[in-house]
């Protein structure tokens, strides 16, 4: 991933399975701060206060933060396998909590690693992986004659229109992935014979 895009989780979700009578429940949520991650972990711990273990891992873009906890499982058999799933999927800005209700049968070191890896993977699959791309937020003021062309050109170049203001002229606000802006500008100048250009008013990440 470059600095202009990153992979994360699309939505909060959960999934579960049974392994030798132990019930494993995987929860995942997109987060952007350590406070959000910790709040979610505590929420799941409260919900499953009677579970034997509430293992977690999270990765944040902010400060390249990576945290995990085995929560009482043998060292290296729980938190690290959960974190590894996030790292192998190249995910960031997300948290996974893997809850285990002990079923009475010991799984062994290898069994625990596989079980917690699978718990994280099914949670990630349930949440869905999305790619966030850095976009320029742009604005163009044009006449009504050119508006139809502009309305087609923006999505054609990979942009997404946020709003259109109709007054004496038309003002269109939209997002365009940073790596598509130069191509868009060239086509805009060609189409309008140099009459219209975009004005940059900000930048933000958007799901594509």
C-alpha positions as CSV (number, residue, x, y, z in Angstrom):
1,X,0.0,0.0,0.0
2,X,1.2,3.5,-0.7
3,X,0.6,6.6,1.4
4,X,-2.3,7.5,-0.9
5,X,-4.4,4.4,0.0
6,X,-4.9,1.8,2.7
7,X,-7.0,-1.3,3.4
8,X,-9.4,-1.5,6.3
9,X,-12.6,-3.1,7.5
10,X,-15.9,-2.0,5.9
11,X,-18.2,-2.4,8.9
12,X,-18.5,-3.8,12.4
13,X,-19.4,-7.5,12.2
14,X,-19.0,-10.9,14.0
15,X,-18.9,-14.6,13.3
16,X,-18.3,-17.7,15.4
17,X,-17.5,-21.4,15.3
18,X,-17.1,-24.4,17.7
19,X,-13.7,-26.2,18.1
20,X,-13.7,-29.2,20.4
21,X,-16.7,-27.8,22.4
22,X,-15.0,-24.4,22.8
23,X,-17.0,-21.6,21.4
24,X,-15.0,-18.9,19.5
25,X,-16.6,-15.6,18.6
26,X,-14.8,-13.1,16.4
27,X,-15.7,-9.4,16.5
28,X,-14.2,-6.8,14.2
29,X,-14.7,-3.0,13.9
30,X,-13.1,-0.2,11.9
31,X,-11.5,2.4,14.3
32,X,-9.2,5.3,13.9
33,X,-7.9,5.9,17.4
34,X,-6.5,3.9,20.3
35,X,-9.4,5.2,22.4
36,X,-12.0,3.8,20.0
37,X,-10.2,0.5,19.9
38,X,-10.0,0.2,23.7
39,X,-13.6,1.2,24.1
40,X,-14.7,-1.6,21.7
41,X,-12.5,-4.1,23.5
42,X,-14.1,-3.1,26.8
43,X,-17.5,-3.3,25.3
44,X,-17.0,-6.9,24.2
45,X,-15.4,-7.8,27.5
46,X,-18.5,-6.5,29.3
47,X,-20.8,-8.4,26.9
48,X,-18.9,-11.6,27.4
49,X,-17.8,-11.1,31.1
50,X,-18.4,-14.8,31.6
51,X,-16.1,-16.0,28.8
52,X,-12.8,-17.6,29.7
53,X,-10.8,-15.3,27.4
54,X,-11.3,-12.1,25.4
55,X,-8.2,-11.9,23.2
56,X,-7.7,-8.8,21.0
57,X,-5.4,-7.2,18.5
58,X,-5.6,-3.8,16.7
59,X,-3.6,-1.9,14.1
60,X,-3.8,1.9,13.6
61,X,-2.4,4.2,10.9
62,X,-1.9,6.8,13.7
63,X,1.6,6.3,15.0
64,X,1.8,2.8,13.2
65,X,0.3,1.4,16.4
66,X,0.1,-2.4,16.9
67,X,-1.3,-3.9,20.1
68,X,-2.4,-7.3,21.2
69,X,-3.3,-9.4,24.3
70,X,-3.4,-13.1,25.0
71,X,-5.8,-12.5,27.9
72,X,-4.7,-15.5,29.9
73,X,-4.0,-17.9,27.0
74,X,-0.4,-19.3,26.8
75,X,1.9,-16.7,25.5
76,X,2.0,-16.4,21.7
77,X,-1.0,-18.7,21.1
78,X,-3.7,-16.1,20.8
79,X,-3.0,-12.3,20.5
80,X,-0.2,-12.7,18.0
81,X,-2.1,-15.1,15.7
82,X,-5.0,-12.5,15.7
83,X,-2.6,-9.7,14.9
84,X,-0.9,-11.8,12.2
85,X,-4.2,-12.1,10.3
86,X,-4.6,-8.3,10.2
87,X,-1.0,-7.8,9.1
88,X,-1.1,-10.5,6.4
89,X,-4.3,-8.9,5.1
90,X,-2.5,-5.6,5.1
91,X,-5.2,-4.1,7.2
92,X,-5.1,-1.0,9.4
93,X,-7.5,1.2,11.4
94,X,-9.3,-1.9,12.8
95,X,-9.7,-4.0,15.9
96,X,-10.5,-7.7,16.4
97,X,-11.7,-9.3,19.7
98,X,-11.7,-13.1,19.8
99,X,-13.9,-14.4,22.6
100,X,-13.5,-18.0,23.8
101,X,-15.9,-20.0,26.0
102,X,-13.8,-23.0,27.1
103,X,-15.4,-26.3,26.3
104,X,-13.4,-28.5,28.6
105,X,-11.0,-29.9,26.1
106,X,-7.4,-28.5,25.8
107,X,-6.5,-27.6,22.2
108,X,-2.7,-27.5,22.7
109,X,-0.4,-24.8,21.4
110,X,-0.9,-25.5,17.7
111,X,-4.6,-25.9,18.1
112,X,-5.0,-22.6,19.9
113,X,-3.0,-20.7,17.2
114,X,-5.2,-22.2,14.5
115,X,-8.4,-21.5,16.4
116,X,-7.5,-17.9,17.1
117,X,-6.3,-17.3,13.6
118,X,-9.5,-18.7,12.2
119,X,-11.6,-16.6,14.6
120,X,-9.8,-13.4,13.4
121,X,-10.2,-14.5,9.7
122,X,-13.9,-15.1,9.9
123,X,-14.4,-11.8,11.7
124,X,-12.5,-10.0,9.0
125,X,-14.4,-11.8,6.2
126,X,-17.7,-10.8,7.9
127,X,-16.7,-7.1,8.2
128,X,-15.4,-7.0,4.6
129,X,-12.2,-5.5,3.3
130,X,-12.3,-2.1,1.6
131,X,-9.6,0.2,0.1
132,X,-9.6,3.8,1.2
133,X,-8.0,6.2,-1.4
134,X,-6.7,9.6,-0.7
135,X,-8.8,12.1,-2.7
136,X,-8.6,15.7,-3.5
137,X,-11.8,17.6,-2.8
138,X,-12.4,19.8,-5.8
139,X,-14.8,22.4,-6.9
140,X,-15.7,23.7,-10.3
141,X,-17.9,26.6,-11.3
142,X,-19.1,26.4,-14.9
143,X,-22.0,27.5,-17.1
144,X,-25.1,25.5,-17.8
145,X,-23.9,24.6,-21.3
146,X,-20.8,22.8,-19.9
147,X,-22.5,21.2,-16.9
148,X,-23.7,18.1,-18.8
149,X,-20.2,17.3,-20.0
150,X,-18.7,17.9,-16.6
151,X,-21.3,15.7,-14.9
152,X,-20.1,12.8,-17.2
153,X,-16.4,13.6,-17.1
154,X,-16.0,13.4,-13.2
155,X,-17.2,9.7,-12.9
156,X,-15.5,8.8,-16.1
157,X,-12.2,9.8,-14.5
158,X,-13.0,8.0,-11.2
159,X,-14.4,10.8,-9.2
160,X,-17.5,11.0,-7.0
161,X,-19.8,14.1,-7.0
162,X,-20.7,15.3,-3.5
163,X,-23.0,18.2,-4.3
164,X,-24.2,20.5,-7.1
165,X,-25.4,24.1,-6.5
166,X,-27.5,25.6,-9.3
167,X,-27.5,29.4,-9.4
168,X,-26.5,31.9,-12.1
169,X,-23.9,29.3,-12.8
170,X,-23.4,25.7,-11.7
171,X,-21.0,24.8,-8.9
172,X,-20.0,21.1,-8.6
173,X,-18.1,19.8,-5.6
174,X,-16.5,16.3,-5.9
175,X,-13.8,14.0,-4.8
176,X,-11.1,12.7,-7.2
177,X,-8.4,10.1,-6.3
178,X,-5.1,12.0,-6.2
179,X,-3.5,9.7,-8.9
180,X,-6.4,10.6,-11.2
181,X,-6.4,14.4,-10.8
182,X,-3.8,15.2,-13.5
183,X,-5.6,13.1,-16.1
184,X,-8.9,14.7,-15.1
185,X,-7.4,18.3,-15.4
186,X,-6.0,17.6,-18.9
187,X,-9.4,16.3,-20.1
188,X,-11.2,19.2,-18.4
189,X,-9.0,21.8,-20.2
190,X,-9.4,20.0,-23.5
191,X,-13.2,19.7,-23.2
192,X,-13.7,23.3,-22.1
193,X,-11.0,24.7,-24.4
194,X,-9.2,26.0,-21.3
195,X,-12.3,27.9,-20.0
196,X,-12.8,25.9,-16.7
197,X,-10.4,24.6,-14.1
198,X,-10.9,22.9,-10.8
199,X,-10.2,24.6,-7.4
200,X,-8.8,22.4,-4.6
201,X,-10.6,22.9,-1.3
202,X,-9.3,19.9,0.7
203,X,-8.4,16.3,0.8
204,X,-9.7,13.2,2.5
205,X,-9.8,9.4,2.2
206,X,-12.8,7.7,0.6
207,X,-13.9,4.1,0.1
208,X,-13.6,2.8,-3.5
